[in-house]
Amino acid sequence: MEKIVVDAMGKACPAPVIMTKKAIDGLSEAAVVETHVDNAIAVENLKRLASGIGAEVETEADGESHYVVRIKTGYANGAASDTLVKAPVLQFDACGPGKTVLQLSADVMGAGNDELGKALMKAFVYAASQLDPLPDAVVCYNGGVRLTIPEADTFADLKAMEEAGVRIIVCGTCANFYGLTEKVAVGTISNMYDILQTLNEAGRIIRP
Amino acid sequence: METNIRLTKLADCAGCGAKVGAGTLATLLEGFRTRQDDRLLVGYERSDDAAVYKINEETAVIETTDFFPPIVDDPFLYGQIAAANAMSDVYAMGGEPKLALNIMCTSKEMPSETVREILRGGYDKAYEADAVICGGHTIKGAEPLYGLAVTGFVHPDRVLLNSGARPGDVLILTKKLGVGILTTAAKADLADPAVMTAVYRQMATLNKGARDAAVQFPVNACTDVTGFSLMGHSCEMAQGSGVTIHLQTDRIPYYKEAFDAAAMGLVPEGAYRNRAFAEPHAAYAPGRGIPLALEDILYDPQTSGGLLIALPEREGEEALRRMKAAVPDAEIIGYVTEAEEKAIILE
């Protein structure tokens, strides 16, 4: 994977974020953008930038005046693209031991009556939060993003799972479609690439 | 007016983000001899917005000053915002500004027409506030600065402290949050100019309308939300009053665009300082999670922010209704209870 180095040493905010964003926007394929900064605030802001575009991020401190932030972007043109343009070819080898992923694609469980479906979903998420071991990840898309807002009766259980280390991935396009982007209060807002990669890495996918 | 220089590029920090932290200040002032005076109703140790000195049974004088580097490139607007911000502390004490002195520093890159426009902005706001600019002091320096030293008056029995909030009060905030984040985004040319026009207009709006509406009600506490952010100023109010403040985060008015900018990492340094100061005194309500970008907005340093007013719940709706006539973005954003373990609960 290509690596691009951004030297933002000696730059005050917001310059490191702008320089890094420009580097990401200029990408035509998946790459690692490695930004060097000299203050902890720039690190925090770069972590927000990475999380905002649904990219993985790792940071490294070399003393108190040199930090390295690596942002792994998975698709073309950073935040500009939210689609599968450059997603890798998926390999289906779900037979081996792998991660357990909960797939929530609606806010109801099963088809028939939605009132019943909602009650079932609440019970399902609660039961999932009591599993031992817990699932490794939860992906929420389409109506499933409604489960991640504070008003949802599934919210507390999802929050508890997140606090216990379960990775919760919320489809950004879907949240935006339902006008819920600012209300999603559990998990990380992410993109199709991340959702597919998580499902692809799963050894077992559980659907309500 | 057209000018080729970009004022904000001449400054390191923007607006109230340039403020030195409260902890740093306390250390600097430690151990100095000071005179005691019973007529000094509000002094430094109260962590309030301005000093208040009682002259007689009818009149107390309010003293305050505020100045900062350019927060916007338009010099007239910069002057308006700096003046509105400086006079805000008088309104936050429940008083009215009457006299003001210019405080100014000009850098060598600034044409005299730019300097004149900044001053014109200040005079414009002083006129609107029924105050008189009666002098001042201007020096040359590395970075431009502008602001006012303001004298105001208030009846000694009607001083609005930031430490009088009582259980059963509701809290009203009169301007939207997110100004610090958006000016950071604007500095990087990443903010929508139409949004910034609204932001600058809000910053240039005097807190006079909010104050005039508030003093018609039995207000228990009042402060203006500036460099220490909603969280920092709420924390001071809660601790000073010996109560806990519950902030209902879904009712807090803020610029939606600030949320997006924060999620992109355009969070000013002051917000991290404010978080370090106030976060240890705050807790989430059970089962409540708040998006990080919204938290950043709550810790965002505001320049010329709105008033934060605590008054009995039964008066809340009527006070809000009357306030909205002057400041339409005002909202009830929380309530006050007896002191709990933390000074602030985020709901």
Interface residues (C-beta under 8 A of the other chain):
Chain A: A12 C13 P14 A15 V17 I18 K21 I41 E44 N45 L46 K47 R48 L49 S51 G52 A79 P150 F155 A156 K159 E182 K183 V184 A185 V186
Chain B: D12 T184 A185 K187 A188 L190 D250 K256 F259 A262 A263 M264 G265 L266 V267 P268 E269 Y272 G287 R288 G289 I290 P291 L292 A293 L294 D296
